[in-house]
């Protein structure tokens, strides 16, 4: 249990733009920051961060909240785990006692897997540096590859002893279960006995964006051909190979700064480039590039440079994967190293400045690279050349931006020595066919699920209940302006009007309480009651008490209402003077209160009218007629007041 004062200190210290900025490339727009939402697929940014309010909000999928909520959503973690992450980031000490074996069993699935991976990381690292076998075999291998101790420790490399169950026994003795050992894949089972998956291998921990270890890659050091050279952790709840990139945790800041990501194939390529001072690099870890990996990079940059060795066959096999990068609207460049070299070997034989110069000089845009590569195969064969032209145009058609498409058509026209209009005709034909497929009722495409809208909790009745939006508007005013002072006139004991000043929250609460009006929506009522309780104790709660509220519906609605997709123009610079919300605050409050009451009266009038039609006795009809007359008179007065408010 994290003490309340420590929780408050953590949340106060956490700057939302810093927390989110580790996972999303944010750009300034007025007083807010915007970026691509990490929770759903989008090509135009709808994800907003408000440093002044300490909240994030996506106007595409609806997710919103404070720093802790962001970590919970992004890492699928519990609230305490999110707080621990923020505490670690901001160097805040949390006094927590060590967990007992019973408490370890009670941890949820993801936490158990993360905990075991962290335990394994420590074990493999200590084995590498402190055991005779680790130093002779594991550390010897890394030193042979010219890796310095600083880079070994930075990437937390390790070694698993060449004994069939050394780690498994160690983990079981520490209280971890067979079940969690098998789920992480650190152990395998045969004849009811556990064996170490990575026996006799050097280990490359795979981290997620927050730095947690989600899996391991292991390289065997002997020449036994029956065993795979590289072995990865199996997929689990926390590790999905196609959604992970080796080195992303260590590279994300550099990628953002350079506005470019170098993509390589293997673990050692990443390590060697980092050691050379080139840190904006990640590896696909031997897998074909996936859409999820591309989108992970796209959070930090729109530019990918793929570093290949001189193996043409391998490059051709991966061309389809690069097409996917274009389809995501990203810019792709290719660097081909000399034959016989891969990034690791080339970098080890050259100085850092020479590597950077080589990459800059030999970097080619993907369309030109692919065209030149495939042109070598045509050998002046017109049929092959026609096929090549079609394939290149198919690739250009994947690019979402029409301007980029037209530029590449012009360049390919030059390279292929074909009329530009011929290529444009083929391109338009592909685009038209694609459009027909999307809209044709006879040949429906498989349904693509859009980003799920995160619905705000609703009352038992529908959102469109008579007063839902009026209640929502009043809650919004409370959250934004509850602490502001407003002046209004009240009658004194002699009936004379005198100026009176009080805060907005007090004014609204007194007004609605006087008329015995209670919000229908459960979440609206919770927020109203929190204000009322605080006011009764002589304080006005601030925004943070709502966006960090332990009740999810309160936190989500508060973050939603405190966010806005719009930025106000600085009209004063253009000598146009517009009244601010604060200047018209009292007018807006009065208008909102009366509009709310008008909706209540309308709903009651509708109910009375229905009852009046169904009434059979004269007495009931007279009572209902009297009620209707009374409600009509109130409605008339409200309309008069609203007319005055609007005309001001």
C-alpha positions in Angstrom: 0.0 0.0 0.0 1.4 3.4 -1.0 0.7 6.1 1.6 -1.7 8.9 0.6 0.9 11.6 1.1 3.4 9.8 -1.1 0.8 9.3 -3.8 0.0 13.1 -3.7 3.7 13.9 -4.0 4.2 11.5 -7.0 1.2 13.0 -8.8 2.3 16.6 -8.1 5.9 15.8 -9.3 4.8 14.1 -12.5 4.8 16.5 -15.5 2.3 15.1 -18.0 4.3 16.4 -21.0 7.4 14.6 -19.7 5.6 11.3 -19.0 3.7 11.2 -22.3 6.7 12.5 -24.2 8.6 9.3 -23.5 6.1 7.4 -25.6 4.7 10.0 -28.0 6.4 12.6 -30.2 4.7 15.8 -29.1 4.7 19.1 -30.9 3.6 22.5 -29.5 0.3 23.9 -30.6 -0.5 27.0 -28.7 -0.6 26.2 -24.9 -1.0 22.5 -25.6 1.0 19.7 -27.2 -0.3 17.3 -29.9 0.8 14.0 -31.3 -0.4 10.7 -32.7 -2.5 8.7 -30.2 -0.6 5.6 -28.9 -4.0 3.9 -28.1 -5.4 3.6 -31.6 -4.3 3.9 -35.2 -4.5 7.4 -36.7 -2.6 9.4 -39.3 -3.7 12.9 -38.3 -2.9 13.7 -34.6 -5.9 14.0 -32.3 -4.0 13.3 -29.1 -3.6 16.4 -26.9 -1.6 17.0 -23.8 -2.3 20.0 -21.6 0.7 20.8 -19.3 -1.3 23.5 -17.4 -4.1 21.0 -16.5 -1.8 18.0 -16.2 -4.0 15.8 -18.4 -4.0 14.1 -21.8 -7.0 13.6 -24.0 -7.5 11.8 -27.4 -10.4 13.3 -29.3 -10.3 10.2 -31.6 -10.7 7.3 -29.2 -11.8 9.2 -26.1 -9.1 8.1 -23.7 -8.1 10.7 -21.1 -6.6 11.2 -17.7 -3.5 12.3 -15.8 0.0 10.9 -15.8 -0.9 7.8 -13.7 -3.8 7.1 -16.0 -1.6 7.3 -19.1 0.9 4.8 -17.7 -2.0 2.5 -16.7 -3.5 2.6 -20.2 -0.2 2.4 -22.0 1.4 -0.4 -20.0 -1.8 -2.2 -19.0 -0.7 -1.8 -15.4 -2.5 -1.3 -12.1 -2.7 2.1 -10.3 0.0 1.2 -7.7 2.3 0.0 -10.5 1.8 3.2 -12.4 2.6 5.2 -9.3 5.8 3.1 -8.7 6.8 3.9 -12.3 6.3 7.6 -11.8 8.1 7.5 -8.4 11.1 5.9 -10.0 11.1 8.4 -12.9 11.0 11.4 -10.5 13.3 9.8 -7.8 10.6 9.7 -5.1 11.2 7.1 -2.5 8.3 4.8 -1.6 8.4 3.0 1.7 7.1 -0.4 1.0 7.9 -3.6 2.8 9.2 -6.6 0.9 6.5 -8.9 -0.5 5.9 -12.3 1.1 5.6 -15.4 -1.0 1.9 -15.3 -0.4 1.6 -11.8 -1.7 3.7 -12.7 -4.8 1.1 -15.4 -5.6 -1.6 -12.7 -5.3 0.0 -10.4 -7.9 -1.9 -10.2 -11.2 -0.6 -12.1 -14.3 1.3 -9.3 -16.0 3.0 -8.2 -12.8 4.1 -11.8 -12.1 5.6 -12.1 -15.5 7.4 -8.7 -15.3 8.6 -9.6 -11.8 10.1 -12.9 -13.0 11.8 -11.3 -16.0 13.3 -8.6 -13.7 14.5 -11.4 -11.4 16.0 -13.3 -14.3 17.7 -10.1 -15.6 19.6 -9.7 -12.3 20.5 -13.4 -12.2 21.9 -13.5 -15.8 23.8 -10.2 -15.3 25.4 -11.4 -12.1 26.3 -14.7 -13.7 28.0 -12.9 -16.6 30.1 -10.6 -14.3 30.6 -12.7 -11.2 30.8 -16.4 -12.1 33.9 -18.0 -13.5 31.9 -19.6 -16.4 30.1 -16.3 -17.1 33.4 -14.3 -17.2 35.2 -16.9 -19.3 32.5 -17.7 -21.8 29.9 -15.0 -21.8 32.0 -11.9 -21.1 34.7 -13.4 -23.2 32.4 -13.5 -26.2 31.3 -9.9 -25.8 34.8 -8.7 -25.4 35.8 -10.6 -28.5 33.1 -8.6 -30.3 34.7 -5.4 -29.0 31.8 -4.5 -26.8 33.0 -2.3 -23.9 31.8 -2.9 -20.4 29.7 0.3 -20.4 27.6 -0.9 -23.4 27.2 -4.4 -21.8 25.9 -2.8 -18.6 23.7 -0.3 -20.4 21.8 -3.0 -22.4 21.9 -5.3 -19.3 23.4 -8.2 -21.2 23.7 -11.5 -19.4 24.7 -15.2 -19.5 22.8 -18.3 -18.6 25.0 -21.2 -17.2 25.5 -24.2 -19.4 23.6 -26.4 -16.9 20.2 -27.8 -17.8 18.3 -26.3 -14.9 20.5 -23.8 -12.9 18.2 -20.8 -13.4 15.0 -22.8 -12.9 16.1 -24.2 -9.6 17.2 -20.7 -8.5 13.8 -19.2 -9.4 11.8 -21.9 -7.7 13.9 -21.5 -4.5 13.1 -17.7 -4.6 9.3 -18.5 -4.6 8.4 -18.3 -8.3 6.1 -21.0 -9.5 6.5 -23.5 -12.4 3.4 -21.9 -14.0 5.0 -18.4 -14.3 8.4 -19.9 -15.4 6.7 -21.7 -18.3 4.5 -18.7 -19.2 7.6 -16.4 -19.6 9.3 -19.1 -21.5 12.4 -18.9 -19.3 11.9 -22.6 -18.5 10.6 -25.5 -20.6 9.2 -28.7 -19.3 9.9 -32.3 -20.2 8.9 -35.4 -18.3 7.6 -33.2 -15.4 11.0 -31.5 -15.1 11.9 -27.9 -15.7 14.8 -27.0 -18.0 16.4 -23.7 -18.8 15.4 -22.4 -22.2 18.6 -20.3 -22.6 21.1 -22.8 -21.3 24.7 -21.9 -22.3 23.6 -18.7 -24.2 24.5 -15.0 -23.9 21.4 -13.0 -23.4 20.0 -9.8 -24.8 17.1 -8.5 -22.7 14.2 -7.0 -24.8 12.7 -3.9 -23.2 9.4 -2.2 -23.7 9.1 1.6 -24.0 9.1 2.0 -20.2 12.3 0.0 -19.8 10.6 -3.2 -18.4 12.0 -6.5 -19.6 9.4 -8.3 -21.7 11.6 -11.1 -23.1 15.1 -12.3 -23.9 17.0 -13.2 -27.0 19.7 -15.8 -26.5 22.7 -16.6 -28.7 24.4 -20.0 -28.5 28.2 -20.0 -28.3 29.0 -23.6 -29.2 29.0 -25.0 -32.7 26.2 -27.6 -32.1 24.2 -27.5 -35.4 21.1 -29.2 -33.9 20.4 -26.0 -31.9 19.3 -22.7 -33.3 21.9 -19.9 -33.3 19.4 -17.4 -31.9 16.5 -18.2 -29.6 13.8 -15.8 -28.4 11.4 -15.9 -25.6 8.0 -17.3 -26.7 5.1 -14.9 -27.0 3.3 -14.2 -23.7 0.9 -11.7 -22.3 3.7 -9.2 -22.0 5.8 -10.1 -25.1 4.5 -10.1 -28.6 7.4 -10.3 -31.1 5.6 -8.5 -33.9 4.9 -5.5 -31.6 8.3 -5.2 -30.1 11.6 -3.6 -31.3 14.9 -4.4 -29.8 16.5 -1.2 -28.4 13.5 1.1 -28.6 13.7 2.0 -24.9 17.3 3.2 -25.4 16.7 4.8 -28.8 13.4 6.7 -28.4 14.9 10.0 -27.2 17.6 10.0 -29.9 15.0 9.1 -32.6 12.9 12.0 -31.6 15.9 14.4 -31.5 17.2 13.2 -34.9 13.7 12.9 -36.4 14.9 9.6 -38.0 15.1 6.0 -37.0 17.8 3.6 -38.2 16.4 0.1 -38.6 18.7 -2.9 -38.5 18.3 -6.7 -38.3 20.2 -8.0 -35.2 21.0 -7.3 -31.6 24.7 -6.8 -32.2 24.0 -4.2 -34.9 22.2 -2.1 -32.4 24.9 -2.5 -29.7 27.7 -1.6 -32.2 26.0 1.5 -33.5 25.2 2.7 -29.9 28.8 2.1 -28.9 29.8 4.3 -31.9 27.5 7.1 -30.6 24.7 6.5 -33.1 21.8 5.9 -30.8 18.7 6.4 -32.9 18.7 2.7 -33.9 16.4 -0.3 -33.3 16.2 -3.9 -34.6 13.4 -6.0 -35.8 15.2 -9.0 -34.2 15.1 -11.1 -37.3 11.3 -10.9 -37.9 9.7 -9.5 -41.0 8.7 -5.9 -40.4 5.1 -5.6 -39.0 2.6 -2.8 -39.1 2.7 -2.6 -35.3 6.5 -2.1 -35.3 6.2 0.6 -37.9 3.5 2.4 -35.8 5.8 2.1 -32.8 8.5 4.0 -34.6 6.0 6.5 -36.1 5.2 7.7 -32.5 8.7 9.4 -32.6 9.4 10.1 -36.2 8.0 9.9 -39.8 11.4 8.9 -41.2 12.9 5.4 -41.3 16.3 4.6 -42.7 16.9 0.9 -43.2 20.5 -0.3 -43.0 21.1 -3.4 -45.1 24.1 -5.6 -45.7 25.1 -6.4 -49.3 22.9 -9.5 -49.7 20.5 -8.7 -52.6 18.4 -11.8 -52.1 17.6 -10.8 -48.5 16.7 -7.3 -49.6 14.3 -8.5 -52.2 12.6 -10.8 -49.7 11.9 -7.8 -47.5 10.6 -5.3 -50.1 7.0 -6.1 -49.2 7.6 -5.2 -45.6 9.0 -1.8 -46.7 5.9 -1.2 -48.8 4.0 -1.4 -45.5 6.1 1.6 -44.2 5.0 3.7 -47.2 1.4 2.6 -46.6 1.6 4.1 -43.1 2.6 7.5 -44.6 6.2 7.3 -43.6 9.3 8.3 -45.5 11.7 5.4 -46.1 15.3 5.5 -47.1 17.7 2.6 -47.7 21.5 2.3 -47.0 23.3 -0.6 -48.6 26.6 -1.5 -47.1 29.4 -3.0 -49.2 29.2 -6.6 -50.1 30.3 -8.8 -47.2 29.6 -6.1 -44.6 26.7 -5.8 -42.3 26.1 -2.7 -40.0 28.0 -4.5 -37.1 31.1 -5.4 -39.1 31.2 -2.1 -41.0 30.9 0.1 -37.9 33.6 -1.9 -36.1 36.1 -1.3 -38.9 35.4 2.5 -39.3 35.4 5.6 -37.1 32.0 7.0 -36.0 32.4 10.0 -38.3 33.1 7.8 -41.3 30.0 5.7 -40.6 27.8 8.8 -40.4 29.3 10.1 -43.6 28.8 6.8 -45.4 25.1 6.6 -44.3 24.5 10.2 -45.4 26.2 9.8 -48.8 24.6 6.4 -49.6 21.1 6.9 -48.3 18.5 6.6 -51.1 14.8 7.0 -51.1 13.0 3.7 -51.3 11.2 4.1 -54.6 14.4 5.0 -56.4 16.3 2.2 -54.7 13.6 -0.4 -55.5 13.4 0.8 -59.1 17.2 0.6 -59.6 17.4 -2.7 -57.9 14.8 -4.3 -60.1 16.0 -2.6 -63.3 19.1 -4.8 -63.1 16.9 -7.8 -63.7 15.1 -6.5 -66.8 18.2 -6.8 -69.0 16.5 -4.6 -71.7 13.6 -7.1 -71.8 10.5 -5.0 -72.7 8.1 -7.5 -71.0 10.1 -7.5 -67.8 10.3 -3.8 -67.9 6.5 -3.4 -68.3 6.1 -5.7 -65.3 8.6 -3.7 -63.3 6.7 -0.5 -64.1 3.5 -2.0 -62.9 5.2 -3.2 -59.6 6.7 0.2 -59.0 3.4 2.0 -59.6 1.7 -0.4 -57.2 4.2 0.7 -54.5 3.7 4.4 -55.3 -0.1 3.8 -55.0 0.4 2.8 -51.3 1.6 6.3 -50.4 -1.3 8.2 -48.8 -0.1 11.7 -49.8 -0.9 12.7 -53.4 2.0 15.2 -53.6 4.5 12.6 -52.7 2.9 10.2 -55.2 3.2 12.7 -58.0 6.9 13.4 -57.2 7.7 9.7 -57.3 5.9 9.2 -60.6 8.0 11.9 -62.1 11.3 10.3 -60.7 10.3 6.8 -61.9 9.4 8.2 -65.3 13.0 9.4 -65.6 14.5 6.1 -64.3 12.4 3.8 -66.4 12.5 6.1 -69.4 8.7 5.9 -69.7 6.2 8.8 -70.3 5.1 10.3 -67.1 1.4 10.2 -68.3 1.7 6.4 -68.8 2.6 5.9 -65.2 0.0 8.4 -64.0 -2.7 6.5 -66.0 -1.7 3.2 -64.3 -1.6 4.9 -60.9 -5.1 6.3 -61.3 -6.4 3.0 -62.5 -5.1 1.3 -59.3 -6.5 4.1 -57.1 -9.9 3.9 -58.8 -10.1 0.1 -58.4 -9.2 0.4 -54.8 -11.9 3.0 -54.2 -14.5 0.8 -56.0 -13.6 -2.1 -53.7 -14.0 0.0 -50.7 -17.5 1.3 -51.7 -18.9 -1.6 -53.7 -21.8 -3.4 -51.9 -21.2 -6.5 -54.1 -17.7 -7.1 -53.0 -17.3 -5.9 -49.4 -13.9 -5.7 -47.9 -13.3 -7.4 -44.5 -14.5 -5.1 -41.8 -11.8 -3.0 -40.3 -12.6 -2.1 -36.7 -12.2 1.6 -36.0 -10.6 2.8 -32.8 -13.0 2.0 -30.0 -14.6 5.0 -28.5 -14.1 4.9 -24.8 -17.6 5.6 -23.6 -18.1 7.7 -20.5 -20.1 5.9 -17.8 -23.8 6.5 -18.2 -26.7 6.4 -15.8 -29.3 3.7 -16.1 -31.2 6.0 -18.6 -29.8 6.9 -22.0 -27.2 9.7 -22.5 -29.9 11.7 -24.3 -32.1 12.0 -21.2 -33.7 15.4 -21.0 -31.2 17.0 -18.8 -28.0 15.1 -19.6 -26.2 17.9 -21.6 -27.3 20.7 -19.3 -25.9 18.7 -16.3 -22.7 18.1 -18.2 -22.3 21.8 -18.9 -22.8 22.7 -15.2 -20.2 20.1 -14.2 -17.8 21.5 -16.8 -18.2 25.0 -15.3 -17.6 23.6 -11.8 -14.4 21.9 -13.0 -13.1 24.9 -14.9 -14.2 27.8 -12.8 -15.2 26.4 -9.4 -12.6 28.4 -7.5 -13.2 31.7 -9.4 -15.0 34.5 -7.6 -18.2 36.0 -9.1 -20.2 39.1 -8.1 -24.0 39.1 -8.1 -26.8 41.0 -6.4 -28.9 39.6 -3.6 -31.7 41.3 -1.6 -30.9 42.3 2.0 -33.3 42.2 4.9 -35.0 45.3 3.8 -35.5 44.1 0.2 -32.7 46.3 -1.2 -30.2 44.7 -3.7 -26.6 44.6 -2.6 -23.5 43.3 -4.3 -22.3 39.9 -3.0 -19.2 37.9 -3.9 -18.7 34.2 -3.6 -16.9 31.4 -5.5 -18.6 29.7 -8.5 -18.9 26.3 -6.8 -20.7 27.8 -3.8 -23.1 29.8 -6.1 -24.1 26.8 -8.2 -24.5 24.4 -5.3 -26.6 26.9 -3.3 -28.8 27.6 -6.3 -29.5 24.0 -7.1 -29.9 23.0 -3.5 -32.4 25.8 -2.9 -34.6 24.3 -5.6 -33.9 20.8 -4.4 -32.6 19.7 -7.8 -30.5 16.6 -7.9 -28.5 15.5 -11.0 -29.8 12.4 -12.7 -26.6 11.2 -14.2 -24.7 9.2 -11.6 -21.2 10.5 -12.5 -22.4 14.1 -12.7 -23.9 13.6 -9.3 -20.7 12.2 -7.9 -18.7 15.3 -9.0 -21.4 17.6 -7.7 -21.4 15.9 -4.3 -17.6 16.1 -4.1 -17.8 19.8 -4.6 -20.7 20.1 -2.1 -18.9 18.1 0.6 -15.7 20.2 0.1 -17.7 23.5 0.2 -19.3 22.4 3.4 -15.8 22.0 4.9 -14.8 25.4 3.7 -12.6 24.5 0.7 -13.0 24.3 -3.0 -11.4 21.2 -4.6 -9.0 21.7 -7.5 -8.8 20.0 -10.9 -6.3 17.4 -9.7 -8.6 15.9 -7.1 -11.0 15.0 -10.0 -8.6 13.8 -12.8 -6.7 11.7 -10.2 -9.9 10.5 -8.5 -9.8 6.7 -7.6 -13.2 6.2 -9.2 -12.6 5.7 -12.9 -15.8 7.3 -14.2 -15.1 10.5 -12.2 -11.5 10.7 -13.4 -12.4 10.0 -17.1 -15.3 12.5 -17.2 -13.2 15.2 -15.5 -10.3 14.7 -17.9 -12.7 14.8 -20.8 -14.4 18.0 -19.7 -11.1 19.7 -18.8 -9.8 19.0 -22.3 -10.5 20.9 -25.5 -9.4 20.2 -29.1 -9.4 23.9 -29.9 -6.9 26.7 -29.4 -8.1 30.3 -29.0 -6.5 32.7 -31.4 -4.6 35.7 -29.9 -7.0 38.2 -31.5 -5.4 41.1 -29.6 -2.4 40.9 -31.9 -4.8 41.7 -34.7 -6.4 44.4 -32.7 -9.7 42.4 -32.4 -11.0 42.4 -28.8 -13.2 39.5 -27.8 -14.7 38.9 -24.4 -13.0 36.1 -22.5 -14.9 33.3 -20.7 -14.0 34.9 -17.4 -15.5 38.2 -18.5 -18.8 36.5 -19.4 -18.6 33.9 -16.6 -21.6 35.1 -14.5 -23.7 35.4 -17.6 -22.8 31.9 -18.7 -23.5 30.4 -15.2 -26.9 32.1 -15.0 -27.7 31.0 -18.6 -26.7 27.4 -17.9 -28.6 27.1 -14.7 -31.8 28.5 -16.2 -31.5 26.3 -19.3 -31.1 23.3 -17.0 -34.2 24.3 -15.1 -36.0 24.8 -18.3 -35.3 21.3 -19.4 -36.5 20.0 -16.1 -39.7 22.0 -16.4 -40.2 20.7 -20.0 -39.8 17.1 -18.9 -42.3 17.6 -16.0 -44.8 19.4 -18.4 -44.5 16.4 -20.8 -45.2 14.0 -17.9 -48.2 16.1 -16.7 -49.6 16.3 -20.2 -49.5 12.5 -20.6 -51.1 12.0 -17.1 -53.8 14.6 -18.0 -54.7 12.6 -21.2 -55.0 9.4 -19.2 -56.9 11.0 -16.2 -60.5 9.8 -15.8 -61.7 11.5 -12.7 -62.6 15.3 -12.6 -60.6 15.8 -9.4 -57.4 14.3 -10.9 -57.9 16.5 -14.0 -58.2 19.6 -11.9 -55.1 18.8 -9.9 -53.1 18.1 -13.1 -54.4 21.3 -14.7 -53.3 23.3 -11.7 -49.8 21.7 -11.9 -49.6 22.4 -15.6 -50.6 26.0 -15.1 -48.0 26.4 -12.4 -45.2 24.8 -14.5 -46.2 26.9 -17.5 -45.8 30.1 -15.4 -42.4 29.0 -14.2 -41.4 28.2 -17.8 -42.5 31.6 -18.9 -40.5 33.3 -16.3 -37.4 31.3 -17.1 -37.8 32.1 -20.8 -38.0 35.8 -19.9 -34.8 35.6 -17.9 -33.1 33.7 -20.6 -34.1 36.3 -23.1 -32.5 39.0 -20.8 -29.3 36.9 -20.4 -28.9 36.2 -24.1 -29.6 39.9 -25.1 -26.8 41.2 -22.9 
